[in-house]
């Protein structure tokens, strides 16, 4: 029987706090699905869940190739015109991380025998997952196991595993079985619409082969017509005397190695697995691709591949790290979020960044607007090449978006609400088809990338057609009313509890940014725009629509309306929801009720305050935030980070810290109780946003980066680095001053345009423009923002966990 030696229960989110490590001591089998997500490794192309090396026990096995999926029909009780007919579901592909071990004929299985010590460590600084185990078999034989696992950033298709077994106290016979396994059984999870559909036996065998320690499996899918290859090979060091065997079948391949170990002898195995897939290339081409990757990896060896990994992560962290002085738990959590956001997109290379990354099958592996509005702000500021690739993926799906717009009798392009390869996969049209803001989100990400990089080739080749087609969508979707305003009716904003509404402020303001940005880019690329059929009259119409866009406002309440008429609706009975434990509401109440009430699933108007903040005064932001806070139930993991950003901007720093904690600790603490099907990548990226845009006060509304630094109670310092126009800008916030420094050699020239705001200077006051030269620094003082309202409350039962805990502590004091 297994002895659970866990000294801190992961279920409570209490991994030992370490600035660079996520360390699990012991083994809590009930927490396996969540830990498999937390310890997942990826490079944006290949993803491995953190399953145990031996495969059993497991919560949810998972190996993923970005955008490798199968199609499935979308059932409707009553179909309607324009409904998507088929969905796309990410597949668990051939598992290459399996290495089983037999100790004197007894399989290493942690459900049997005795675990004398067990520890897994995710090293975020180096991008390596390590495991240490001392296990005593049921018959009393001890072995020590040390494994290291990585998914290479330098080598897009490569997984590398080092597996070492040591005899502890007596001679032991060991048999290692290293495998490739296709069509693993994946357990059904629940009826929750946020989890994945299960597609059984989706991989059809095409080719197999093997020789010595190498084996190949090639499979294809029936519906999506995709083909993939997986190749494994091994480098083995062991005492003299061993027997090997290779067996290859359609859906599995197994390399077996048997030897005897004296005390302190070690069996040392390096396993490389290379993956390739395509919708167009032939089987011989895929076979050659994975073979080439394998030969190159064998030439580099484990030490070379590991050194490459450490170099790649060192380069990333040099321009991306966030350092918090005063809250070690949040330091660890924010780095965890940056790490997984980087993994999700580092080598995606013109494929989607799914909502769960490649850490699990949640949401069927679909990408949403999460990517553009939560993940890409981080990547644009820390790894702009990855951001550019993600946007090139969107641009590559432009034809499907044009076709979707045509189906809906609209001009331009309509990007899908959820997708893998560019087709709409949402069967629920009020939250899918009507959520047109995704088009403005894509445009916002494109414009943000242009501001941060000045990439002219990208502007001409990618930004221009995307911005033109999305601008055309808004012009055909909206209309000029008798009041002279440009209205956009019948849409669903970010708040999916208020569907098919009119003049959603967030949608309207980001559509205006889209329209103006498109007109500006067309002016810079006039000839290329003419090839797209753009005329001067058309761009004039775009500017007129942007200048007159409707922004609903309630004079009675003195706040902006999330959408026209929203403040006139009845307020939801939050006390009843809290009493009945009814959160999340979407699983306990009908949308019919939700749509008719003032209840907000996730930040909506607050998103407008953040991303279109230059359209609001400080007083308007304070009043709007105070009004919508008691209505926002945060039934989405996307909400807390935006509420943190705006709470900090309006001066409620303790509340901002509580929301930062909720965003950053979403998965480490499994706050939504669904981390087992993959991490919430947008929420993890949102931890970075909450720090940099919240307490750093960073905004990029114009051609300068603006900062309004603050420190919450208990923090002694904060510094972070961003990459802007090819330069590393470091912002170091102390107790009463901030230093802006541009790293580099002064002889290289150049500068970063910064505007510094202090305290209430943001309330209509002019900031100080600073052009910080490369190799130099500028120091300025800061003061905290004075709140214009009392700290607002939240719906019953929805106070952020940290705020609730600290309030209880103050009451006890």
Secondary structure, 3 states (H helix, E strand, C coil): CCCCCCCCCHHHCCCCCCCCEEEEECCCHHHHHHHHHHCCEECCCEEECCCCCCCCCCCCCCEEECCCEEEEECCCCCCCCCCCCEEEEECCCCECCCEEEEECCEECCCCCCEEEEEEEEEECCCCEEEEEEEEECCCCCEEEEEEEEEECCCCCCEEEEEEEEEECCCCEEEEEEEEEECCCCCCCCCCCCCCCCCCCCCCEEEEEEEECCEEEEEEECCCCCCEEEEEEEEEEECCCCEEEEEEECCCEEEEEEEEEECCCCEEEEEEEEEEEEECCCCHHHHHHHHHHHHHHHHHHHHHHHHHHHHHHHHHHHHCCCEEEECCHHHHHHHHHHHHHHHHHHCCCCCCCCCCCCCCCCHHHHCECCHHHHHHHHHHHHHCHHHHHHHHHHHHHCHHHHHHHHHHCCCCCCCCCCCECCCCCCCCCCCCCCCCCHHHHHHHHHHHHHHHHHCCHHHHHHHHHHHHHHHHHHHHHHCEECCCCCEECCCECCCCCCCCCECCCHHHHHHHHHHHHHHHHHHHHCHHHHHHCCCCHHHHHHHHHHHHCECCCEECCCCEECCCCCHHHCEECCHHHHHHCCCCCHHHCCCHHHHHCEECECCCCHHHHHHHCHHHCCHHHHHHHHHHHHCCECCCCCCHHHHHHHHHHHCCCHHHHHHHHHHHHCCCCCCCCCCHHHCCCHHHHHHHHHHHHHHHCCCECCCCCEEECCCCCCCCCEEEEEEEECCEEEEEEECCCEEEEEEECCHHHCCEEEEEECCHHHHCCCCCEEEEEEECCEEEEECCCCCCCCCCCCCCCCCCCHHHHHHHHHHHHC
